[in-house]
Amino acid sequence: MLKSLSLFMLTLLTMAVLSPKASAKELTNRLGIGVKSHEVLDLPELALVYHPTKDLSIAGGLGLDTKKDASKMAVNAGIRRVVFKEDNMNFYMGGYLGYVSSEVAASKNSGMELNAVFGGEFFLPGLESLSFTFEGGAGILSADSVRFHILADNPLRAGIIFYF
């Protein structure tokens, strides 16, 4: 598995270096659908992103796992503002508000989360409708108790969004 992952990463790097220079595609009034990972619950989520203007986007996610005695759910929505544009990448800052619920051995915890994030959306040259996203930041979670936490995606957990 490590060998195939290394080959995949080498292929992506080669494509990025050898491809002709291109700018990120205009995303105004476009809807993106894809997947991302909920950091706190380690839960895959379906993701939606809509760009009403060139510098503003509305994003949300829904994750659900109904495993017996270990169920998890996360629903979140937020707003992001592009603060810096590069060729093939938009850097943004924003925030999310969400509801989380988890069950461990018949003990259920649920609460709200509030996250302040920064992140990037990277577009491969020639594939301007497909983006890879990463986010970091800090948040507050109130489930069984109130806790502060740091958010950090790694490249292997990056979100993938396709824009229509």
C-alpha positions as CSV (number, residue, x, y, z in Angstrom):
1,M,0.0,0.0,0.0
2,L,2.9,2.4,0.8
3,K,4.4,1.7,-2.6
4,S,1.2,2.5,-4.4
5,L,0.7,5.7,-2.3
6,S,4.3,6.8,-3.1
7,L,3.7,6.2,-6.8
8,F,0.4,8.2,-6.7
9,M,2.1,11.1,-4.9
10,L,5.0,11.0,-7.4
11,T,2.6,11.1,-10.3
12,L,0.7,14.1,-8.8
13,L,4.0,16.0,-8.2
14,T,5.2,15.2,-11.8
15,M,1.9,16.5,-13.3
16,A,2.1,19.7,-11.2
17,V,5.7,20.4,-12.2
18,L,5.5,19.5,-15.9
19,S,2.0,20.8,-16.7
20,P,1.6,24.2,-18.4
21,K,0.9,27.1,-16.1
22,A,-2.8,27.8,-15.7
23,S,-5.0,29.9,-13.3
24,A,-7.6,28.5,-11.1
25,K,-11.0,28.3,-12.7
26,E,-13.6,31.0,-12.0
27,L,-15.9,29.6,-9.3
28,T,-18.6,32.3,-9.0
29,N,-22.0,30.7,-9.0
30,R,-20.6,27.2,-9.0
31,L,-21.5,24.3,-6.8
32,G,-18.9,21.8,-5.6
33,I,-19.7,18.3,-4.3
34,G,-17.2,15.9,-2.8
35,V,-15.7,14.4,0.3
36,K,-13.7,15.5,3.3
37,S,-12.9,14.3,6.8
38,H,-14.3,15.5,10.1
39,E,-11.2,16.1,12.2
40,V,-12.6,15.6,15.7
41,L,-14.7,12.4,15.1
42,D,-12.4,10.9,12.4
43,L,-15.5,10.6,10.3
44,P,-15.7,10.9,6.4
45,E,-18.2,13.6,5.3
46,L,-20.0,14.5,2.2
47,A,-19.1,18.1,1.4
48,L,-20.9,20.9,-0.5
49,V,-19.3,24.2,-1.4
50,Y,-21.1,27.1,-3.2
51,H,-19.4,30.3,-4.4
52,P,-22.0,33.1,-4.6
53,T,-19.1,35.6,-5.4
54,K,-15.5,35.2,-6.5
55,D,-14.1,35.7,-3.0
56,L,-16.9,34.2,-0.8
57,S,-18.0,30.6,-0.4
58,I,-20.6,28.8,1.7
59,A,-19.5,25.3,2.8
60,G,-21.0,22.4,4.7
61,G,-20.6,18.8,5.5
62,L,-22.6,15.7,6.7
63,G,-21.0,12.6,8.2
64,L,-22.8,9.6,9.5
65,D,-21.8,6.1,10.8
66,T,-24.5,4.0,12.4
67,K,-22.2,1.3,13.8
68,K,-23.8,-0.5,16.7
69,D,-22.6,0.9,20.1
70,A,-20.2,3.3,18.3
71,S,-22.3,5.5,16.1
72,K,-21.1,9.0,15.0
73,M,-22.7,12.0,13.3
74,A,-21.5,15.4,12.3
75,V,-23.3,18.2,10.5
76,N,-21.6,21.6,9.9
77,A,-22.0,24.7,7.8
78,G,-19.7,27.7,7.4
79,I,-18.5,30.6,5.4
80,R,-15.1,31.1,3.8
81,R,-13.5,34.2,2.3
82,V,-10.6,33.9,-0.2
83,V,-7.8,36.1,1.1
84,F,-5.0,35.2,-1.4
85,K,-5.0,33.8,-4.9
86,E,-2.2,31.9,-6.5
87,D,-2.0,30.2,-9.8
88,N,-4.0,27.0,-9.3
89,M,-4.7,27.7,-5.6
90,N,-7.0,29.8,-3.4
91,F,-6.1,30.5,0.2
92,Y,-9.1,31.2,2.5
93,M,-10.1,31.9,6.0
94,G,-13.5,31.3,7.6
95,G,-15.5,29.6,10.3
96,Y,-17.9,26.6,10.8
97,L,-20.7,26.0,13.2
98,G,-21.7,22.4,13.7
99,Y,-23.5,19.6,15.6
100,V,-21.6,16.4,16.6
101,S,-22.8,13.2,18.3
102,S,-20.9,10.1,19.2
103,E,-21.7,6.9,21.1
104,V,-19.2,4.8,22.9
105,A,-20.4,1.6,24.7
106,A,-24.0,2.9,25.1
107,S,-22.8,6.3,26.4
108,K,-24.0,9.0,24.1
109,N,-22.3,12.5,23.8
110,S,-23.6,15.3,21.7
111,G,-22.9,19.0,21.4
112,M,-22.0,22.0,19.3
113,E,-18.7,22.9,17.7
114,L,-17.4,26.2,16.5
115,N,-14.2,26.3,14.4
116,A,-12.1,29.1,13.0
117,V,-10.1,27.8,10.0
118,F,-7.6,28.7,7.3
119,G,-7.1,26.5,4.3
120,G,-6.4,26.1,0.7
121,E,-8.0,24.8,-2.4
122,F,-5.5,23.4,-5.0
123,F,-6.4,22.8,-8.6
124,L,-4.2,20.7,-10.9
125,P,-3.4,22.3,-14.2
126,G,-5.8,21.1,-16.9
127,L,-8.3,19.9,-14.2
128,E,-9.7,23.2,-13.0
129,S,-13.1,21.7,-11.9
130,L,-11.4,19.3,-9.4
131,S,-9.9,20.7,-6.2
132,F,-8.0,19.2,-3.3
133,T,-8.6,21.0,-0.1
134,F,-6.8,21.2,3.3
135,E,-7.7,23.1,6.5
136,G,-6.2,24.0,9.8
137,G,-7.3,26.1,12.7
138,A,-8.7,26.0,16.2
139,G,-12.1,25.1,17.6
140,I,-14.3,24.8,20.6
141,L,-16.3,21.6,21.2
142,S,-19.1,21.2,23.8
143,A,-20.0,17.5,24.0
144,D,-19.6,15.8,27.4
145,S,-17.4,18.8,28.5
146,V,-16.1,22.0,26.8
147,R,-12.8,21.6,25.2
148,F,-10.5,23.5,22.9
149,H,-8.7,21.8,20.1
150,I,-6.4,22.4,17.1
151,L,-7.4,21.3,13.6
152,A,-4.9,20.1,11.0
153,D,-5.5,18.1,7.8
154,N,-2.7,16.1,6.5
155,P,-2.2,15.5,2.7
156,L,-3.5,12.0,2.9
157,R,-6.8,13.2,4.4
158,A,-7.3,16.2,2.0
159,G,-10.8,16.8,0.8
160,I,-11.7,16.3,-2.9
161,I,-14.3,18.6,-4.5
162,F,-15.7,18.5,-8.0
163,Y,-17.3,21.8,-9.3
164,F,-20.2,21.8,-11.7
